[in-house]
Amino acid sequence: MHQSALDTNASLARVITHAIETADKPKHQIASEAGIHRETMLKVMRGERAISIDRAVRLLEVCGVSPHAVIVLTLAGEEALACEWMHREMGAFLDEFITSLPGQLDRTLGRRVDDLRPRWATGTSQLVAKLLSRHIDDLANRDIAMSLTR
């Protein structure tokens, strides 16, 4: 789903607002730590002013959330997941995954990166999700087995 710039700004404003309102800091402190004037931050929250990605990352960091995951989810049209996952381990996992995946793909695929096809992306994402699910199940089973042997 492609969003217009206005829709994207409005969505980003709502996500940033959620991060600010659920943070463990008062708004004036968040603005101060992010290096943004409080009134400017309030205009961003109301959707009256667009925000650069750099400033959005800084604001989200100050709020204690995983900025890259939140921004990518928001830009992908997944505003609800961005808000849901921002304060959970899933947000931190996705943040690390998003920032490490390009380098890993480049190192692993090398020149074969040009052989990738966009149509493979959905299937690959399903494969990764299933692999992670099996990994979590394996870890849980090991924990149960270890506790039974004690």
N, C-alpha and C positions, 0 to 999 in steps of 0.2 A: 504494500500500500504506500503510495507516494503522498506526502503531505505538502501543502503549499507552505511558503515561508511564514505566513500569518498563523496557520494552524500549528506549525512547528514551534513558533515563538510562544503561542498560547499554551501549548502542551508543556514546553520547557518551563514556563512560568508556573504552571500548576505543580509540576514535579519539584521545582526549587522551593515553592511555597510549602509543600508537604515536608520537605527536608528541614526547612527552617522551623516550621511549627512543631515538628516532632523531635527537634534537637534538644539536648540538655542544657542549652545556653539561652540567655535572653537575646532578643533580636539586635539590640544595640551592640552587644559583645560580638555577635556573629559578623555584623557589618564592619566593626572595627578590626577584627582579626582577618577578615577577607580583604581589607583595604578598600572598602566601598562605603561611600557616604550612606547613612541610614535612609535618607529620603530616596536616594537612587535605588537602594535595595527594595524599598517598599513599592516603588514604581515598577520594578521588575516583577515583584510578586503579584501586582495587580494586572500585569500584562501591558502596562502602558509604555514600557521601555524594553527594547530588545537587549539581550546580554551576549557578550562574546563567549565563545567556548572556553577561553582561558579564565575568564571571570567566573563562569558557571562552575568550572572545575574547582577553582579556589573556594567558592561559596560552599559547594558540596563537601569538600575536604574539611572545612571548618565545622560543618554540621556533623562530621563523623561518619559520612557515608562513602561508598565506593563510587567515585565520580565517573570513571570511564564506563562502567556497566550501566549506571543510571542514564548517562547521556546517550549511549548506543541504543539502549532499550527505548528511550524517548524518541530518538530519531527514527527508529524502526517502527514506530506506531504502537509500542507496547508500554504506554504510560502507566497502566494499572500494575503491570509487573515491576516497572521501575520503582513505583512507590512501595509495593509489597516487599520487594527484595532488598531495598536500600539499607535496611537496618538488620539484615539477616546474613548468615554465612553464605547463602546463595549469591548475594550481591558481591561479597568479597571474592568468592570463587570465580564468578563471571568476570569481575574486574581483572583478576590475574590471568584468566583464560584469554580474554580479549587482548590484553597487552602482550602476552607471550606467544600467542598463536602465529602471528605473521612471521616472526623470526624462526619459529620451529618449522613452519611450512617451507620457508626459504632454505634453511639448512638441510631439511630432510629431502625435499623435492629437487632442489638445485635447478638445473636447466629444464627439468620435467614440469616445472610450474606452468609452462606454456601449454602443457597437455591437459590441464584441468578444464572442465566444462561447467558452466554455471548450473546446468540442469542437475548436476551431481550434488549440489549443496544441500538440498532438503534431505536426501537419503543419507548423506554424510552426517548431518546433524542428528538424524534419528539413530544412526549407528553409534555416534558418540554418547548420546543419552542412554542407550541400552547398555553400552560398555560401562558407563558410570554407575548405572543401576546394579549391574552384576558385581562391580567392584565393591559397592556399599554393602550388598548382600553378603559377599565373601568376607568382608571385614566383620560384619555382625556375627556371622557363623563362627569365625575364628574366636571372637570375644566370648561367645557362648561356650565353645569347646574348651577354651582356656579356663573359664570359670568353673566348668564341670570337673576338670582334672585337678583342681585345687583341693 
